[in-house]
Amino acid sequence: MVIHFKVDGHLACGHNGNNLSSSRELNQVKCRSCRNTDAYKDARKSQRNRARRTSRKTITPHAAGNWRSEWTERLTAMIGLQRLPRGFAGQAFV
């Protein structure tokens, strides 16, 4: 069964009919004509960009260059005398 892409109450490929199945879920669309429309391609592109933005948010603590202060906070929170890694001059223990 062919599933069409529905945009603003209309099918992207332009087919008409009451018995045609449609979906706004991009992964379910099987109509080749719908997949070749600009509306479908734009929706797919925005979905990909949204996924990339959310995956980048999880990586940002290290990408921001703030790893040193986070590591210091982590070692400070540990119980006992914990050594800081090499390169932190002047602080033998926390």
Backbone as a ProteinNet text record, in pm:
[ID]
protein_1_A
[PRIMARY]
MVIHFKVDGHLACGHNGNNLSSSRELNQVKCRSCRNTDAYKDARKSQRNRARRTSRKTITPHAAGNWRSEWTERLTAMIGLQRLPRGFAGQAFV
[TERTIARY]
83.3	0	88.8	57.1	134.9	86.6	180.3	148.5	206.3	122.3	160.2	201.1	271.6	313.4	211.2	156	52	110.8	88	137.5	20	-6.7	-112.8	-246.7	-279.5	-408	-412.5	-303.6	-298.2	-185	-196	-88.6	20	144.7	256.9	265.7	224.9	237.1	120.6	14.2	-98.1	-210.7	-200.2	-308.5	-428.7	-546.5	-670.5	-746.4	-820.6	-904.8	-925.6	-1039.3	-1072.5	-1011.3	-975.3	-925.8	-773.7	-704.9	-559	-505.7	-413.1	-354.2	-238.8	-228.5	-123.1	-67.5	50.7	116.7	206.4	227	323.7	457.5	461.6	584.9	667.4	785.4	865.6	911.5	937	985.8	878.9	752.7	644.2	604.8	649.9	609.2	671.5	586.5	633	611.1	535.7	505.9	630.8	674.5	794.6	771.5	650.9	620.7	626.6	576.6	582.5	726.6	807.5	946.9	1030.4	986.1	1060	1013.7	918.2	871.2	962	958.5	1039.4	992.4	861.7	807.8	863.9	869.8	923	1072.8	1145.5	1290.6	1323.7	1247	1270	1239.5	1132.1	1096.9	1204.2	1257.4	1363.2	1490.4	1522.1	1640.8	1628	1511.8	1493	1495.5	1446.1	1452	1597.5	1679.1	1820.6	1893.6	1863.3	1929.1	1891.9	1766.4	1722.4	1796.5	1813.7	1884.5	2031.1	2090.9	2231.2	2247.3	2153.5	2162.6	2152.1	2063.6	2049.2	2170	2231.8	2350.6	2469.6	2476.9	2586.1	2575.3	2454.9	2436.9	2496	2498.4	2555.3	2707.8	2767.3	2911.9	2971.8	2894.3	2944.8	3032.7	3020.8	3110	3257.7	3294.9	3435	3470.2	3375.1	3401.9	3420.5	3362.4	3372.4	3508.2	3589.9	3720.5	3711.7	3600.5	3578.3	3605.9	3678.5	3699.9	3786.2	3875.9	3967.6	3894.5	3803.9	3729.7	3631.9	3572.8	3483.4	3559.5	3681	3762.5	3803.9	3837.1	3873.5	3755.4	3637.1	3516.6	3489.4	3511.1	3488.2	3584.5	3712.8	3810.9	3786.8	3741	3711.4	3596.2	3500.6	3384.1	3417.2	3528.5	3566.1	3618.1	3596.6	3638.7	3787.3	3859.9	4001.8	4089.6	4220.2	4316.1	4331.3	4287.2	4294.6	4393.9	4483.2	4581.2	4517.2	4557.5	4516.1	4607.9	4562.6	4648.4	4763.8	4868.6	4985.1	4944	5012.4	4982.8	4907.1	4858.1	4791.4	4894.4	4975.8	5086.6	5038.8	5107.9	5078.6	4968.3	4912.5	4806.1	4835.4	4908.7	4944.7	4825.2	4743.1	4627	4508	4389.4	4266	4205.7
-117	0	124.7	218.5	341.2	443.6	502.3	606.4	737.4	838.9	969	1063.1	1170.9	1272.8	1385.4	1416	1517.4	1648.2	1757	1889.8	1986.5	2055.3	2156.6	2104	1981.4	1924.3	1869.6	1876.4	1827	1726.5	1641.3	1547.1	1617.2	1589.4	1658.5	1629.4	1509.9	1472.7	1523.6	1571.8	1626.7	1528.8	1405.2	1308.9	1349.4	1312.8	1343.1	1214.2	1211.5	1096.1	1081.9	1023.5	1003.3	876.1	781.8	652	642.8	752.6	749.8	764.9	678.7	688	787.2	865.1	966.3	972.9	1034.2	1045.6	1168.1	1224.8	1333.7	1278.3	1150.4	1083	1052.2	1111.2	1101.6	959.2	880.7	744.1	650.8	687.6	602	628.4	737.5	775.6	680.8	621	526.1	575.9	681.8	734.7	802	755	811.7	954	983	1119.1	1216	1173.2	1257.8	1279.3	1175.5	1185.6	1277.7	1300.8	1387.1	1532.2	1565.3	1703.4	1785.6	1916.6	2007.2	2008.8	1992.8	1994.1	1877.3	1759.7	1642	1658	1706.6	1722.8	1826.6	1934.6	2036.1	1982.1	1903.8	1845.1	1746.7	1669.4	1573.3	1646.5	1757.1	1834.5	1897.4	1951	2011.7	1905.5	1784.9	1675.7	1636.9	1628.9	1596.7	1704.6	1830.5	1940.2	1941.2	1911.5	1903.7	1792.8	1679.1	1567	1602.2	1674.4	1713.4	1813.3	1906	2005.4	1939.5	1842.2	1777	1690.6	1628.9	1548.5	1636.8	1756.7	1848	1901.5	1914.3	1966.1	1872.6	1744.4	1650.2	1654.7	1703.8	1705.8	1839.1	1941.7	2076.5	2096.3	2024.6	2054.3	2042	1942	1926.8	2017	2041.5	2126.5	2271.6	2311	2449	2478.5	2376.2	2397.4	2414.6	2378.8	2396.4	2266.7	2175.9	2046	2056.3	2151.8	2163	2199	2295.9	2333.6	2223.8	2155.8	2045.1	1931.5	1903.9	1797.8	1836.2	1962.5	2010.1	1996.8	2031.8	2017.3	1871.4	1784.5	1641.6	1586.4	1624.6	1577.6	1638.7	1762.4	1827.4	1757.2	1707.3	1640.9	1502.1	1443.5	1310.4	1318.4	1211.4	1206.5	1172.6	1237.3	1209.4	1302.4	1280.4	1362.4	1305.5	1378.1	1334.4	1422.3	1358.7	1433.9	1491.9	1613.8	1672	1619.8	1614.1	1566.8	1662.7	1616.6	1698.2	1818.6	1929.2	2050.7	2152	2113.1	2205	2249.5	2342	2381.8	2449.9	2423.5	2489.3	2425.6	2314.1	2247.2	2098.7	2057	1916.1	1831.3	1882.7	1807.6	1900.3	1842.6	1919.2	1884.5
0	0	0	-83.9	-97.8	4.5	76.2	173.7	121.8	114.4	61.1	173.2	137.2	231.9	231.6	349.3	360.7	412.3	338.6	374.3	368	477.9	483.9	433	463.9	425.1	283.5	209.1	71.9	59.2	-40.9	-67.5	-147.7	-117.1	-180.3	-329.9	-371.2	-511.9	-596.4	-531.5	-605.1	-632.7	-591.1	-610.3	-525.8	-572.8	-501.3	-475.3	-367.4	-337.3	-188.5	-152.9	-12	43.6	-42.6	3.4	4.8	-22.1	-23.1	119.1	155.4	289.2	286.3	392.1	398.5	539.4	550.4	679	678.2	795.6	811.2	860	895.5	937.2	812.9	803.2	681.3	651.2	752.4	731.3	677.6	687.9	641.9	497.1	437.8	302.7	201.2	115.5	14.9	-127.4	-146.4	-279.1	-336.7	-453.5	-514.6	-561.8	-604.7	-649	-532.1	-415.8	-296.4	-251.6	-261.7	-217	-305.9	-428.1	-519.4	-514.3	-429.3	-421.2	-330.5	-351.7	-269.5	-124.9	-103.5	32.5	113.6	53.3	122.5	149.2	48.2	63.2	170.2	175.9	279	418.2	428.7	558	602.7	510.1	541.2	585.8	516.4	550.1	688.5	719.4	851.8	961.3	931.8	1029.5	1057	951.6	968	1047.5	1017.2	1088	1235.3	1265.6	1405	1478.3	1412.9	1474.7	1498.9	1405.6	1422.2	1535.9	1548.2	1655.8	1792.3	1806.9	1937.1	1968.1	1866.5	1893.5	1927.4	1872.3	1904.8	2046.5	2097.3	2232.1	2335.9	2308.2	2403.2	2401	2293.5	2279.6	2325.4	2338	2361.3	2483.8	2596.2	2708.3	2672.3	2593.9	2556.4	2439.5	2351.3	2236.1	2278.1	2389.5	2434.8	2497.7	2525.7	2586.7	2736.5	2796.6	2938.8	3015.5	2955.5	3017.9	3142.9	3146.3	3258.5	3387	3380	3500.5	3542.3	3444.3	3478.8	3546.4	3497.3	3557	3698.8	3720.6	3853.7	3949	3903.6	3986.5	4018.9	3920.8	3943.3	4047.9	4038.7	4136.1	4273.7	4277.6	4405.1	4475.7	4399.6	4457.7	4512.9	4470.1	4517.5	4660.9	4735.8	4875.6	4882.1	4972.6	4992.1	4910.9	4920.1	4846.4	4706	4609.2	4469.8	4395.5	4320.5	4243.7	4118.5	4087	3960.7	3851.3	3729.2	3620.6	3596.1	3531.1	3501.3	3417.4	3440.2	3367	3449.5	3565.9	3655	3759.8	3723.7	3808.2	3935.1	4045	4169.6	4251.9	4208.6	4283	4287.2	4389.4	4400.8	4440.1	4534.2	4580.2	4588.6	4580.6	4595.4	4729.5
[MASK]
++++++++++++++++++++++++++++++++++++++++++++++++++++++++++++++++++++++++++++++++++++++++++++++

